[in-house]
Structures are given as structure tokens and as C-alpha cells.
């Protein structure tokens, strides 16, 4: 049986309070920014879809990563995207303030646009 979002969040809270708070803040921002939106647990994180899957949030010991499925197609005006693969890019968040300082809301919108343009 697939893990629920609530069960995954409990696991993340055991990993660390900061990671849990960052993941919840990311989820709140995504819900405020992207419509329609659906979430599902997959690959050890929470994947986001808006008519098409565009990214997800994953908690690690030292940081939280916001992944973009077609991140290589995003014009990185702020310089915070990491990764060199053919498709994916990510932004590492170490504290809640990184959500604002790394312009996550702008990246979310661009991430949806990139996923939709790639079909």
C-alpha cells in the first residue's frame, strides 16, 4: 500500500524539525501559487502536478530539495538551480528563509510552464 502524505510527513519530522518546517512551507507556497494542484507520495518525496507532473519536494538530512521535472528548460535568471542532467534541476533549501531568498515562487511557475511546454 502506498505511503500517505501524512505518514511521509511524520517520517520527515523524525528526520528533523527544520526539514519538516521547510517541507510544510514549500507545500503551502505551492498550494498558494499553482492551480489546479495535486500531490502524491512517490520516490520518497511529495510530487506535485498541475495537469502535468512538474516537480516535487524531498527531505534529506542536511537540506530539503525542490525538484523540477523539466528544470533544464527553465531560464535561471536568479542562478539558484542546481544539476547538470538532461532534464531535472533542483533548488536546495536549508532553512525557511531560503524559500524567499531563492525566489521559489517564481521557479514554481516556471517549472509548471517548462513541464507543459515539454508535453
Buried (B, 14 or more C-beta within 10 A) or exposed (E): EEEEEEEBBEEBBEBBEBBBBBBBBBBEBBEEBBEEBEBBBEEEBBBBBBEEBBBBBBBBEEBBBBBBBBBBBBEBEEEBBEBEEEEBBBBBBEEBEBBEEBBBBBBBBBBBBBBEEEE
